[in-house]
């Protein structure tokens, strides 16, 4: 009985981790798209104070 409970708990943990990793991938893709759009839109403004960072 304990072995069955351990296997079910392990399956729930791995399933939860898989869902969290999937959600994190979608968040990473959305952040990348927003960053690329901001980079492209800011590129035509020159070197004014409108930059997000100094490199």
N, CA and C atoms as an extended XYZ file, in Angstrom:
165
Properties=species:S:1:pos:R:3:atomname:S:1:resname:S:1:resid:I:1 pbc="F F F"
N         0.816       -1.197        0.000 N   UNK     1
C         0.000        0.000        0.000 CA  UNK     1
C         0.863        1.265        0.000 C   UNK     1
N         1.925        1.244        0.799 N   UNK     2
C         2.817        2.405        0.868 CA  UNK     2
C         3.530        2.612       -0.466 C   UNK     2
N         3.851        1.521       -1.143 N   UNK     3
C         4.511        1.632       -2.441 CA  UNK     3
C         3.590        2.284       -3.473 C   UNK     3
N         2.321        1.922       -3.446 N   UNK     4
C         1.353        2.519       -4.384 CA  UNK     4
C         1.201        4.017       -4.099 C   UNK     4
N         1.127        4.368       -2.810 N   UNK     5
C         1.029        5.787       -2.446 CA  UNK     5
C         2.286        6.554       -2.855 C   UNK     5
N         3.450        5.948       -2.704 N   UNK     6
C         4.702        6.601       -3.094 CA  UNK     6
C         4.741        6.823       -4.603 C   UNK     6
N         4.304        5.831       -5.368 N   UNK     7
C         4.293        5.967       -6.829 CA  UNK     7
C         3.297        7.045       -7.258 C   UNK     7
N         2.124        7.077       -6.629 N   UNK     8
C         1.141        8.123       -6.957 CA  UNK     8
C         1.658        9.504       -6.595 C   UNK     8
N         2.307        9.616       -5.443 N   UNK     9
C         2.881       10.911       -5.038 CA  UNK     9
C         3.976       11.338       -6.008 C   UNK     9
N         4.808       10.418       -6.435 N   UNK    10
C         5.860       10.729       -7.400 CA  UNK    10
C         5.267       11.166       -8.737 C   UNK    10
N         4.203       10.489       -9.171 N   UNK    11
C         3.546       10.862      -10.428 CA  UNK    11
C         2.928       12.252      -10.329 C   UNK    11
N         2.318       12.575       -9.192 N   UNK    12
C         1.749       13.911       -9.005 CA  UNK    12
C         2.837       14.980       -9.002 C   UNK    12
N         3.956       14.690       -8.328 N   UNK    13
C         5.056       15.657       -8.301 CA  UNK    13
C         5.614       15.906       -9.703 C   UNK    13
N         5.869       14.827      -10.438 N   UNK    14
C         6.432       14.976      -11.784 CA  UNK    14
C         5.434       15.651      -12.722 C   UNK    14
N         4.157       15.351      -12.581 N   UNK    15
C         3.144       16.013      -13.404 CA  UNK    15
C         3.056       17.488      -13.106 C   UNK    15
N         3.128       17.839      -11.825 N   UNK    16
C         3.115       19.250      -11.433 CA  UNK    16
C         4.335       19.990      -11.934 C   UNK    16
N         5.485       19.338      -11.849 N   UNK    17
C         6.704       19.969      -12.360 CA  UNK    17
C         6.645       20.150      -13.869 C   UNK    17
N         6.070       19.190      -14.556 N   UNK    18
C         5.938       19.311      -16.008 CA  UNK    18
C         5.029       20.464      -16.392 C   UNK    18
N         3.926       20.620      -15.663 N   UNK    19
C         3.015       21.736      -15.941 CA  UNK    19
C         3.692       23.068      -15.647 C   UNK    19
N         4.428       23.149      -14.528 N   UNK    20
C         5.116       24.388      -14.175 CA  UNK    20
C         6.178       24.729      -15.224 C   UNK    20
N         6.918       23.728      -15.692 N   UNK    21
C         7.936       23.975      -16.711 CA  UNK    21
C         7.290       24.441      -18.015 C   UNK    21
N         6.149       23.866      -18.359 N   UNK    22
C         5.441       24.267      -19.575 CA  UNK    22
C         4.972       25.717      -19.458 C   UNK    22
N         4.423       26.080      -18.301 N   UNK    23
C         3.968       27.457      -18.087 CA  UNK    23
C         5.142       28.424      -18.122 C   UNK    23
N         6.270       28.028      -17.542 N   UNK    24
C         7.454       28.905      -17.557 CA  UNK    24
C         7.981       29.107      -18.977 C   UNK    24
N         7.899       28.079      -19.823 N   UNK    25
C         8.322       28.240      -21.214 CA  UNK    25
C         7.453       29.266      -21.925 C   UNK    25
N         6.119       29.206      -21.702 N   UNK    26
C         5.228       30.174      -22.340 CA  UNK    26
C         5.510       31.585      -21.846 C   UNK    26
N         5.769       31.752      -20.551 N   UNK    27
C         6.102       33.071      -20.009 CA  UNK    27
C         7.404       33.570      -20.618 C   UNK    27
N         8.395       32.685      -20.760 N   UNK    28
C         9.673       33.078      -21.352 CA  UNK    28
C         9.500       33.518      -22.804 C   UNK    28
N         8.659       32.829      -23.562 N   UNK    29
C         8.418       33.205      -24.962 CA  UNK    29
C         7.728       34.564      -25.039 C   UNK    29
N         6.755       34.817      -24.171 N   UNK    30
C         6.059       36.102      -24.175 CA  UNK    30
C         7.018       37.232      -23.815 C   UNK    30
N         7.864       37.026      -22.805 N   UNK    31
C         8.841       38.057      -22.419 CA  UNK    31
C         9.823       38.310      -23.550 C   UNK    31
N        10.257       37.269      -24.233 N   UNK    32
C        11.186       37.433      -25.353 CA  UNK    32
C        10.551       38.248      -26.472 C   UNK    32
N         9.291       37.975      -26.790 N   UNK    33
C         8.615       38.719      -27.851 CA  UNK    33
C         8.475       40.194      -27.462 C   UNK    33
N         8.091       40.462      -26.212 N   UNK    34
C         7.959       41.850      -25.762 CA  UNK    34
C         9.306       42.552      -25.809 C   UNK    34
N        10.369       41.875      -25.391 N   UNK    35
C        11.694       42.479      -25.407 CA  UNK    35
C        12.155       42.782      -26.840 C   UNK    35
N        11.912       41.834      -27.752 N   UNK    36
C        12.301       42.056      -29.144 CA  UNK    36
C        11.515       43.208      -29.762 C   UNK    36
N        10.214       43.291      -29.472 N   UNK    37
C         9.420       44.403      -29.988 CA  UNK    37
C         9.937       45.734      -29.445 C   UNK    37
N        10.226       45.791      -28.157 N   UNK    38
C        10.777       47.014      -27.576 CA  UNK    38
C        12.126       47.360      -28.172 C   UNK    38
N        12.959       46.367      -28.423 N   UNK    39
C        14.279       46.614      -29.003 CA  UNK    39
C        14.152       47.159      -30.417 C   UNK    39
N        13.258       46.584      -31.216 N   UNK    40
C        13.087       47.023      -32.599 CA  UNK    40
C        12.469       48.418      -32.637 C   UNK    40
N        11.483       48.675      -31.797 N   UNK    41
C        10.822       49.979      -31.809 CA  UNK    41
C        11.729       51.089      -31.293 C   UNK    41
N        12.592       50.781      -30.362 N   UNK    42
C        13.501       51.796      -29.814 CA  UNK    42
C        14.729       52.018      -30.683 C   UNK    42
N        15.006       51.106      -31.600 N   UNK    43
C        16.235       51.193      -32.385 CA  UNK    43
C        16.212       52.402      -33.311 C   UNK    43
N        15.060       52.802      -33.801 N   UNK    44
C        14.987       53.908      -34.732 CA  UNK    44
C        15.019       55.281      -34.084 C   UNK    44
N        15.023       55.340      -32.753 N   UNK    45
C        14.983       56.632      -32.073 CA  UNK    45
C        16.352       57.243      -31.854 C   UNK    45
N        17.393       56.565      -32.179 N   UNK    46
C        18.724       57.118      -31.977 CA  UNK    46
C        19.255       56.787      -30.594 C   UNK    46
N        20.215       57.618      -30.130 N   UNK    47
C        20.848       57.344      -28.838 CA  UNK    47
C        20.380       58.357      -27.801 C   UNK    47
N        19.114       58.574      -27.702 N   UNK    48
C        18.568       59.515      -26.729 CA  UNK    48
C        18.392       58.884      -25.367 C   UNK    48
N        17.621       59.569      -24.522 N   UNK    49
C        17.398       59.047      -23.178 CA  UNK    49
C        16.282       58.018      -23.139 C   UNK    49
N        15.728       57.638      -24.262 N   UNK    50
C        14.643       56.686      -24.303 CA  UNK    50
C        15.080       55.238      -24.217 C   UNK    50
N        16.375       54.999      -24.050 N   UNK    51
C        16.857       53.620      -23.985 CA  UNK    51
C        16.556       53.013      -22.631 C   UNK    51
N        16.292       51.707      -22.628 N   UNK    52
C        15.996       51.008      -21.381 CA  UNK    52
C        17.255       50.731      -20.577 C   UNK    52
N        18.402       50.639      -21.241 N   UNK    53
C        19.636       50.261      -20.556 CA  UNK    53
C        20.804       50.918      -21.276 C   UNK    53
N        21.939       50.958      -20.607 N   UNK    54
C        23.155       51.520      -21.205 CA  UNK    54
C        24.143       50.409      -21.489 C   UNK    54
N        24.439       50.199      -22.744 N   UNK    55
C        25.460       49.239      -23.155 CA  UNK    55
C        26.396       49.925      -24.092 C   UNK    55
